[in-house]
């Protein structure tokens, strides 16, 4: 388990099976595992395939899930090894919600999670997620008027 920010961690499948009590919400992003979290934990599963490019729609769902739960909880995102898919979701969240640049996020993650291997073409997928989020924000504004 690696702390990326004060409230955002990445972990592997063992961390997901036995999460520490300081975690309030857990997102499992490994397609090959089912979620078996303790009852006290808010948890969900959004399945990403290992070593594949991140699908922008799934990445958008994952970013939104983290965004929804991080204000009240310390959130841990887990995949099999805690190096690829989980790291990629955290990077997308930091870019799309916290407004960090891809390069800033990459440096932060590589420092906090040695051996991190973001998914192929992640920067492009994050750009797509940003566009989806902007379109949703515009829809909300126009439907509010």
Secondary structure by P-SEA (a helix, b strand, c coil): cccccccbbbbcccccccccccccbbbbccccccccccccccbbbbbbcccccccaaaaaaaaaaaaacccccbbbbbccccccaaaaaaaaaaaacccccaaaaaaaaaaaccccccccaaaaaaaaaaaaaaaaaaaaaaaac
